[in-house]
């Protein structure tokens, strides 16, 4: 503050700079409104800034004040601010000299009574219900006997101990616990991530996939259970492919996850009872069913045994079954002798009847009849032979006439054949000459190709072929050793030689006369 008075000033007012005045106002406002409790509606909230601070405004029907929640305070809030929510904020009023504005720095934020929270829950409930997240048709049935149970809850509370104790008493199964925060900042995201994490497990993987999920928390106030009203938690519960049991709070506490879950349990202990049956009851029921089954089997066997006995009594005895066949056999055996006698008598009578017809006169008559029939057939045969002889003689006469005229016809056909044969012979000679000419031309062409491809033409240009003792061509120096006999073939003949080390020629070899080897005979290709 300046204590200098301007003598030219018409008044005695103190003169301030802008910074001094703004600082004085700031100190005055902060001193007067160090701790205030303000009730208003949140306006302009867009979530926390990238720096972690949250900027918005509080308003009522006649005024508006800017508000800020610093990053450290924001992380300690029990629930997040939302647009349009009526809240009660506790903090201090301060100014921002850079823009001549004042604002409230909020240190504590809470809903403006349970009515406001319930209104917010009802509004969110209507929104999610309109999307079909609470429809009964999408809810899944719980498995009767799950092998693995996933629990989403705090690992330090009494809830997890109650669930584990109840499951072990009723039906011990494998329990997987996903530890999460069940209230405070970030608890909703942790619960949603835990539900999605259990659903992301692959069946048959290293970590077994649960057959049923339990989302549990103990009782508390509406603010304590607020995380389970978060939209992200409700959507995760509705999207879960694993049947989900909601066990949040006491029996009178209702949260939005209860509507999205497949089953709502009044307490965490009740959720454990819903998840697994009672093993002792199942064993007793199985024993009772086994006893009933055994009793039914015994009664069925008794009934079948009685039926078989009744059928046995209705069947005749063995003597009764064989009485009639035995009687028939006895009657047949008794009449067998008499039947043989009668059959013999009947056969004798038949023989006597046939013998009465076999008299000499009858045989003589039959012989005469057969002889007459034979004579008649012989006469017919003689006449038939005479006709055949006449026909054969006629055919022989015609054939003789044909043979008499045959030499003339043969001569004519012979002349014609000789003439045709001469024509064919001339055509054959011409064709053979043409064929020989074509073959000779082709042979000459192939000979020229052979001569062009022959290695001897290469030898005429100054090259030579090295052959070993077995007359095989040598293409590499490594195939030869010192003192080995070789044959060098030139264009005009062959020369024998001995190999040396390092390519030097010994004096004795230079003095030795070169002996020309007789080239092997090569047969003609033609």
Secondary structure, DSSP 8 states (H G I E B T S, - for coil): ------TT-SS------HHHHHHHHHHHHHHHTSSEEEEEEEES-----TTS-EEEEEE-SS-EEEEEE-HHHHTT-SS---TT-EEEEEEEEEEETTTTEEEEEEEEEEESSHHHHHHHHHHHHHHHHHTTTT-GGG-----SS-SEEEEEE-SSSHHHHHHHHHHHHH---EEEEEE---SSTTHHHHHHHHHHHHHHS-TTSSS---SEEEEEE----TTTTGGGG-HHHHHHHHH-SSEEEEEESSTT---HHHHHSSEE-SSHHHHHHHHS--HHHHHHHHHHHHHHHHHHHHHHHHHHHHHHHHHHHHS--HHHHHHHHHHHHHHHHHHHHHHHHHHHHHHHHHHHHHHHT--HHHHHHHHHHHHHHHHHHHHHHHHHHHHHHHHHHHHHHHHHHHHHHHHHHHHHHHHHHHHHHHHHHHHHHHHHHHHHHHHHHHHHHHHHHHHHH-HHHHHTTT--EEE-TTS-B---GGG--TT-EEEEEETTEEEEEE--STT---HHHHHS---EE---------
